[in-house]
Amino acid sequence: MNTILKIPKPHTTAYVRLRTSHLGLNKHLYHIKKATSPSCKCGAPHESVVHFLTVCLCYNKAHHVL
């Protein structure tokens, strides 16, 4: 647990990864040469955090949970 803000470590980790875009999304994976393309499986040119959280139809169910 983060003792300063009293935030559980998994929440802190998720927040930092979202803010820095260091997630397992193709845009980041392509940048570090772990994916062949930055595109999303829905056909969008970049699978970015904003795309993932707001518009991607592949993650539509997750949008409703958030």
C-alpha positions as CSV (number, residue, x, y, z in Angstrom):
1,M,0.0,0.0,0.0
2,N,1.2,3.5,-0.8
3,T,1.6,4.9,2.7
4,I,1.5,8.5,1.7
5,L,-1.8,8.4,-0.2
6,K,-3.1,5.1,1.3
7,I,-3.8,3.8,-2.2
8,P,-3.4,0.0,-2.7
9,K,-0.4,-0.8,-4.8
10,P,-2.4,-2.5,-7.6
11,H,-4.4,0.7,-8.1
12,T,-1.2,2.8,-8.1
13,T,0.4,0.5,-10.7
14,A,-2.7,0.6,-12.9
15,Y,-2.8,4.4,-12.7
16,V,0.9,4.8,-13.6
17,R,0.6,2.4,-16.5
18,L,-2.4,4.3,-17.9
19,R,-0.7,7.7,-17.5
20,T,2.5,6.6,-19.0
21,S,1.0,4.4,-21.7
22,H,3.2,1.5,-20.7
23,L,0.5,-1.1,-21.2
24,G,0.2,-4.2,-23.3
25,L,-1.4,-2.2,-26.0
26,N,-0.1,-2.4,-29.6
27,K,1.0,1.3,-29.8
28,H,3.4,0.8,-26.9
29,L,4.4,-2.7,-27.9
30,Y,5.2,-1.6,-31.4
31,H,7.3,1.3,-30.0
32,I,9.4,-1.2,-28.0
33,K,9.5,-3.6,-31.0
34,K,7.4,-6.3,-29.4
35,A,4.5,-6.0,-31.9
36,T,4.5,-5.9,-35.7
37,S,2.0,-3.0,-36.0
38,P,0.6,-0.3,-33.7
39,S,-2.9,-0.9,-35.0
40,C,-5.8,-2.3,-33.0
41,K,-7.6,-5.5,-33.9
42,C,-10.8,-3.4,-34.5
43,G,-9.0,-1.7,-37.5
44,A,-8.0,1.6,-35.9
45,P,-4.5,2.7,-36.8
46,H,-3.3,3.0,-33.2
47,E,-4.2,0.9,-30.2
48,S,-3.6,3.7,-27.6
49,V,-4.8,4.2,-24.1
50,V,-7.4,6.8,-25.2
51,H,-8.6,4.5,-28.0
52,F,-8.7,1.5,-25.6
53,L,-10.6,3.4,-22.9
54,T,-13.1,5.4,-25.0
55,V,-13.8,4.2,-28.5
56,C,-12.6,0.7,-29.2
57,L,-15.5,-1.6,-30.1
58,C,-13.4,-4.7,-29.1
59,Y,-13.5,-3.5,-25.5
60,N,-17.1,-2.3,-25.5
61,K,-18.1,-4.4,-22.5
62,A,-15.2,-3.0,-20.4
63,H,-16.3,0.5,-21.2
64,H,-19.6,-0.1,-19.5
65,V,-17.8,-1.5,-16.4
66,L,-15.6,1.6,-16.2
